[in-house]
Amino acid sequence: MQYVLTASCQDRTGIVAAVTTLLAAQECFIVRTRSFGDPDTGRFFLRIEFHPTGSFSLEAFERDFGEVAARLEMDWRCLPKDRKLKTLIMVSKFDHCANALLYAARVGELPIEPVAIVSNHYDLAAPLAHWNTPFHLAPVTPTTKADAEAKMFALMESTGAELVVLARYMQVLSEDASQRLSGRCINIHHSFLPSFKGAKPYHQAHARGVKTIGATAHYVTGDLDEGPIIAQVTEPVDHNFSVQDLVTLGRHLESSALVRAVKAHAERRVFINGVKTVVLS
């Protein structure tokens, strides 16, 4: 079995040596290692894939590595590489992003286990039924928003969901919900922001003659659409593109960016680094 060790701490001399020395002492073969030291924040980020070559106990490894981590003041985690991340998907009336995630999960592209779909509308219950993922309705009005978020957290508790994906969920999470989901909730939106806010952004972009469109996937924070960016994709366009052409291309870009972001998160390649992220390859 392979494992993935992730760690971050203040950058200093000897971090890699301390970690790899312990892995060698535990008779672990390093399959892949990536690291980055950020000179701006002074933080160091490390991801190592390894497999044991002798007898191995994860509990014993965690105990021994805990001593190294304490000395280096590390945030760290070690998990089996093949562990699938239980994921709750939230939608409204557009299904392209949800379908992309569910398909990628089914064919093994994404190491996630979709445990529930939650929507503030019933429109997608039938279109998404073929995925055989439980569909839950949680209407959102000014008076029911708190109840809808409570239902979301209750579903996370009952299903063991560790990640929430807003797959074109057209509602703003409350400040409290955003804080509780810090680093565990990914959103997708078109990359015209902060320009072309509000309704029909592709119509606005077409009217202004944009030459590039794209999509951004990011972690949710209390600052609307301004959380740490995980993935972005863009595509050049020109005067030949109609509004519908832009909308169609936008759907593909949104789906692509969201799948990339969820994949990076589920593979434990993303580290939050202040207001930005480090995504190791």
N, C-alpha and C positions, 0 to 999 in steps of 0.2 A: 504494500500500500504506500502511496505517496502522500506527503503532507505539505502544507503551505504554512510557512512561518512569516508573519508580518510584524514589523516593529518600527517605532519612530521615537526619537529622543533628540535632545540637544546635540548638535554635531560636536564631535571631539575625536581625538586620536584613539585608535584601538578598538572601535566598535566592531568592525568586520572581523578582526582577529579574535576578539572575545567570543563572538557568535560561532564562527567556523571552528574554533578550537573545541568548543563544547560539542558541536555536531560530530566532529571527528572522534572525540572521546566516547560518544554514544554510538559509534559505528554507523554513522549515517552518511550516505552518499549524496552529495549536492548535485542535483540535476540542472538547476537553473537559478541564477541569482541576479537580481537587479537592485540598484541602489541610487540614491540621489541626495546630495547635500545642498541645501538651498542657502546661498550666501546672503540672501536678503533677510530671511527669517531665522537663520542659524539652526534650522531643523534638519535632521537626517532621517531618511526613509529607506527601509530595507524590506525586500520580499525574497524569500528563498524557498524553492521547491526541493524536497529531499525525500529519499526513501531509506529505511533502515536496511543494513546488510547483515545484522545479527539479531539477537533477541532485543525486543524493544517494547517499552511500556510508555504510552503517552503520559500517564500520570507521573511516572518517574522523571520523564523528560521535562514536563512542566514544572516539577519541583526543582530540578537542577537549574533549568533555564531561568526560573523565577529569581534565583540568587544573582545571576548575571544581570537580569533586567533591573532588579532593585538597585544594584550598584551603578548602573548606567541611567537610572530613572526613566526606564522605557515604558511606553504603552505597547503592548504586544499581544499576539494571539497565535495559536498553532492549531490547525484543523485539518482533517483529511481533505485531500484535493478533490475527491469525487463527491464531497458533501454538497447536496443541492440546497439552495437558499429558498426557504418557503416565502412566497411572495403574494401579496394582495394587490390586485389590479383595480384601479378606479377609473370609470369612464362616464361620459355623459351621452352625447348623441352621435359621436363619430367613432367608427370602429377600426380604422386603419392601423392605429398604433397598437391596440389590444390584439388584433389579429396577428400582427407582426411578432409580438412578444410570445403569444401562445403557440404560434407555428414554430418559432425558433426554439422554444422549450420542448415541443413535441419531437423535433428532429435531433435534439441534443446539441444545438448550437449554443443555447443558453443553459448554464448550470443552475436553473431555478425550478422550483415546484410551485406552479400557480395553485393556490389553495382556495381562492375566492375572487369573485368579481363583484364590485360594489358600484352602484350607479344612482344618481339622483333622478334618473328618468327610467322608464321601463322600455324605451325604444329598442335597446340592444339585447333584451332578454332572448328573443327568438334568433336574431342573427348570430349571436355568440353561443347558442345552445349546443352546437355540434362539438364544442370543445369539452363538453362534460365537466365544466368547472362551475361549482355552485354560484348562482347569481342572486345578489341581495339588493333589494331596493331600499334606498335611504333618501327620501325626498328632502330637498333643502329649500327652506324659506327663512325669512328673518326670524321666525319663531321656532323653527325646527332645526336650525343649523347645529346647535349644541347636541341635540339628540342624534343627528346624523353622524357627528364626529364620535359620540359615545358608542354608537353601533359599530363604527369602524374599529375603535380600540377594543371593543368586546370581541369582534371577529379576529383581531390579531391575537388576542389572548387565547381564544378557543382553538384557533388553527395553528398557533405557534409561528405566525408570520413574522419575519424579521425585516422585511422590506415592503414598502408601499410605493407603487408606481402610479403616478397620475398620467394615465394614457389618454390625454385630451379630456381630462376631468375639468369641466368649465366652472369650477367653484374655487374660491380662495379659502385656504385653510386658516383657521383662527391663529392668533399669536401663540396661544397655549398649545394647540395641536402641533404647530410648526416646531416649537421648542421641544416637545416630547418626542417628535420624530427626527430630531436633529441627526443628520448623517444616515438616516434610514428611509428617506423619502425622496424620490426622483421625479422631476417634472419635465415636460417638453413644451416648447413654444417656438414659433417662428422667430427668426433672427433679425427681424426688422426693428425690434425694440432697441432703444427707447422711441424710435420713430414709428409712425403708423400704429398708434395704440387704438384699442377699442375694436369696434365692429368692422368686418370686411377689410382686414389689413392688406390682403392681396389686391383688392380693388384700389386701395390707396396707393400701393406700390406701383401698380400698373399705370395709374394716372400720373405718377411722378417719373415714370420711365426708368425704373431701377435696372441695373445691369448685373446684379448678383442677388440670388435669394438663398436662404439657408434655414437651418433649424439648430436649436441649442437645447441640450439636456443638462440639467443642473440639480443640485440638492436644494430642497425647499428650505427657506428660512422665513422669518417674519417680514423681510423686505421682498415684496412681490417681484418675482421673476429676476431677482438679483443674487440668488444663492451661488455658491461655488460651482463653476462650470466643469462638467465632466467630459462632454463630447460636443463637437460642432461639425456640421457638414454644410457645404455650399455648392452652388452650381451656377455657372454663368447663364444669363438670359439676354435677350435683345428685343428690338422693336417688333419682331415677328411673333412674339408670344402674346396670346390673348390672355384675358383675366382667367379663363378656365384652364388654360395651359399652366399658368402660375399656380393655381389652386391644386391641380393634379400633381405637378412636380413637387409642390410643397408637402403634399401628403407623403410622397415617397421619402423626401428628405427628413421629415419628422419621424417617420417610422425607423429609418436608418440610424439617425442620431440617438433615438431612444434605445434601440437594441444594443448599439455600441456602448452606451453608458451603463445599461443594466448588466451587460456582459462583463465590463470592467469591474463594476462593483461586486458582482457575484463571484468573480475570480479573485477578489480581494487584491486588486491592483490599484485601488484609488485611496489616496490619503488626503484628508482635509488639511490644508496648510494656510491657516488664517482665512482670508476671504477667497482663496483660490484652492485648486487641488493639484496634487502630483499624481499622475497616472503612469505607473511603471509598465513597461512592455512585457 
